[in-house]
Amino acid sequence: MLTLVLTRHGLTDRSVPEQHIGQRIDISINAAGRRQAEVLGKRLARVRFDRVITSPLFRARETALLVAAAPPAEADPRLKEMDYGAWEGRTYDEVGAEDAKYREAWEAAPDVTHCPGGESGNDVAARVDRFLTDLLEEQRSWHAKAAFRAAMGGRAPGQPPERRVLVVGHATTNRILISVALGVDVGGYRRRFAQDQCNLTVLRWDADGEPAAAKLLVLNDTEHLRAPDALPWG
């Protein structure tokens, strides 16, 4: 089976107020974001990852290094944040005030409506679907090799061993990846799913699973970032 541990990069200096930071502004996480990543790393300290895969944007790569120092992180461009086009670097209030009608159309159908000069939700879904397809194909190949080695060693085939992959991405891309993995409508990703900074989300596929056949084990868990007396949800 494949267990995918998914998280979002830590806070940046442009995270508050919330704004569209996609592919065109490549910034670092700030001191608070580094602390978030370190705390998540401590929570996952006993987990051995077979692979660490991250968006190539610096805020994600830096977070990945702080969460899991090994194995070395691999950058995959399909995990980049949505390209927000003309909305890049603009706050939600700014976009709503200056481009209200188009913004309303995008909010109503973000799967088929492109950000001006950028991507739609379906564009992002296509690339994360290819990412998951390749990841699961690599997983099947790995299981086949493991079964062959067991047979050559005279051992009876047992339950396929679990492999664990850490993926560090972004708010929108992660929510669309979750939608694809669960086989649900991409148009609802903004309404149905949350991805806070350095959260813990876990998806699992059987050995012969397809991209849309994941089991959702954990979603947007931020217990490691909360005060002891805080509610377990925001």
C-alpha positions in Angstrom: 0.0 0.0 0.0 1.0 3.6 -0.5 0.6 6.1 2.3 0.9 9.8 1.2 1.5 12.3 3.9 0.5 15.7 2.5 1.2 19.1 4.0 1.3 22.7 3.0 4.4 25.0 3.3 4.8 27.2 6.4 3.8 30.8 6.8 5.4 33.5 4.7 5.6 37.3 5.1 2.8 37.5 2.6 0.5 35.0 4.1 -1.4 37.7 6.2 -3.5 39.2 4.9 -4.3 36.3 2.7 -3.4 36.8 -0.9 -2.8 34.9 -4.1 0.8 33.7 -4.0 1.1 31.2 -6.8 4.0 30.4 -9.2 5.3 33.9 -10.0 6.3 35.0 -6.5 8.9 32.6 -5.2 9.4 33.6 -1.5 10.8 31.9 1.6 8.9 31.0 4.7 9.4 33.3 7.6 10.5 32.6 11.2 6.9 31.6 12.2 6.7 29.3 9.2 10.0 27.7 10.1 8.8 27.0 13.6 5.6 25.4 12.2 7.7 23.1 10.0 9.9 22.2 12.8 7.0 21.3 15.0 5.5 19.1 12.3 8.9 17.5 11.9 8.9 16.6 15.6 5.5 15.1 15.3 6.6 12.9 12.4 10.1 12.2 13.8 9.4 8.5 14.1 8.1 8.1 10.6 10.5 6.8 8.0 9.7 8.2 4.6 10.7 6.3 1.4 10.4 9.4 -0.7 10.0 13.2 0.0 8.5 15.1 -3.0 8.0 18.8 -3.0 6.9 21.6 -5.2 10.0 23.3 -6.7 8.9 26.7 -5.2 11.3 27.7 -2.4 8.7 28.0 0.4 7.8 24.3 -0.1 11.3 23.0 -0.5 12.4 24.8 2.6 9.5 23.4 4.5 10.2 19.9 3.3 13.8 20.1 4.5 12.6 21.1 8.0 9.9 18.4 8.2 12.1 15.5 7.0 15.8 15.8 6.4 15.9 12.4 4.8 15.7 11.1 2.2 16.7 14.0 0.0 13.7 15.9 -1.4 12.7 15.6 -5.0 11.1 18.6 -6.7 8.2 18.0 -9.0 6.8 20.9 -11.1 3.4 19.3 -11.1 3.0 20.2 -7.4 3.4 24.0 -8.0 0.7 26.2 -6.7 -2.0 27.3 -9.1 -1.0 30.0 -11.6 -3.1 33.0 -10.5 -2.2 35.1 -13.5 -3.2 38.8 -13.0 -4.3 38.0 -9.5 -0.8 37.0 -8.4 0.2 39.0 -5.2 -3.2 40.6 -4.9 -5.3 40.2 -1.7 -8.7 38.7 -1.8 -10.3 42.1 -1.0 -8.3 43.8 -3.8 -9.4 41.3 -6.4 -13.0 41.5 -5.2 -13.1 45.3 -5.4 -11.4 45.6 -8.8 -12.7 42.5 -10.6 -15.9 41.7 -8.8 -17.9 40.0 -11.6 -15.1 37.8 -12.8 -14.2 36.9 -9.2 -17.8 35.9 -8.6 -17.8 33.6 -11.7 -14.5 32.1 -10.5 -15.8 31.5 -7.0 -18.9 29.8 -8.4 -17.0 27.5 -10.8 -13.2 27.5 -10.0 -12.8 24.2 -11.8 -13.6 25.6 -15.3 -13.0 29.3 -14.8 -9.4 30.4 -15.4 -7.7 33.0 -13.2 -7.1 35.9 -15.6 -4.0 34.9 -17.6 -3.5 31.8 -15.4 -4.9 28.4 -14.6 -8.3 26.9 -13.8 -8.9 24.2 -11.2 -9.1 21.6 -13.9 -5.7 22.6 -15.2 -4.2 21.9 -11.8 -6.3 18.7 -11.5 -4.8 17.4 -14.8 -1.2 17.8 -13.6 -1.8 16.4 -10.1 -3.6 13.4 -11.7 -0.5 12.8 -13.8 1.6 13.1 -10.6 -0.5 10.5 -8.8 -0.7 8.2 -11.8 3.1 8.1 -12.0 3.5 7.7 -8.2 1.1 4.8 -8.2 2.8 3.2 -11.2 6.1 3.4 -9.5 4.4 1.9 -6.4 3.1 -1.1 -8.4 6.6 -1.6 -9.9 8.1 -1.6 -6.4 5.6 -4.1 -5.1 6.2 -6.4 -8.1 9.9 -6.3 -7.4 9.4 -7.0 -3.7 7.1 -10.0 -4.5 9.7 -11.3 -7.0 12.5 -11.1 -4.3 10.2 -12.9 -1.8 9.5 -15.7 -4.3 13.2 -16.1 -5.2 14.0 -16.3 -1.5 11.4 -19.0 -1.0 9.1 -16.8 1.1 5.3 -16.9 0.7 3.9 -13.6 -0.6 2.3 -11.7 2.2 0.5 -8.4 2.7 2.3 -5.8 0.4 4.5 -3.6 2.6 3.6 0.0 3.2 5.6 2.7 1.5 5.4 6.3 2.9 5.8 9.4 0.8 5.9 12.9 2.1 4.5 15.6 -0.3 4.9 19.3 0.4 2.7 21.5 -1.7 0.4 24.5 -1.5 -3.1 25.4 -0.4 -4.9 25.2 -3.7 -2.9 22.5 -5.3 -3.2 20.3 -2.2 -7.0 20.7 -2.1 -7.3 19.8 -5.7 -5.0 16.8 -5.2 -7.3 15.7 -2.4 -10.4 16.1 -4.7 -8.7 14.0 -7.4 -7.6 11.4 -5.0 -11.1 11.0 -3.5 -12.8 11.1 -6.9 -15.0 14.1 -6.0 -15.9 17.2 -8.0 -13.0 19.5 -8.4 -15.4 22.5 -8.5 -16.0 22.1 -4.8 -12.4 22.1 -3.6 -12.6 25.6 -2.1 -15.8 24.9 -0.2 -15.1 21.3 0.9 -11.4 21.2 2.0 -9.0 23.2 4.1 -5.2 23.1 4.0 -3.6 25.2 6.7 0.1 25.8 6.9 2.1 22.7 8.0 -1.1 20.7 8.6 -1.1 16.9 8.5 -3.2 15.2 5.8 -2.9 11.5 5.1 -4.2 9.5 2.0 -3.7 5.8 1.4 -4.0 3.6 -1.7 -4.0 -0.2 -1.9 -1.2 -1.8 -3.9 -3.3 -1.8 -7.1 -5.1 1.5 -6.5 -5.9 4.1 -9.1 -5.5 7.9 -8.5 -9.2 8.4 -7.6 -9.4 5.4 -5.2 -7.6 6.9 -2.1 -8.8 6.4 1.5 -8.7 9.6 3.5 -7.2 8.8 6.9 -6.4 12.3 8.2 -7.4 15.8 6.9 -5.9 19.1 7.9 -4.8 18.1 11.4 -3.1 21.0 13.1 -3.1 19.7 16.6 0.7 20.0 16.8 0.4 23.8 16.2 -2.3 24.5 18.7 -2.1 25.6 22.3 -2.9 22.7 24.8 -6.3 24.2 25.8 -7.4 25.1 22.3 -10.2 23.5 20.4 -9.0 20.7 18.0 -10.5 22.7 15.1 -10.1 26.3 14.0 
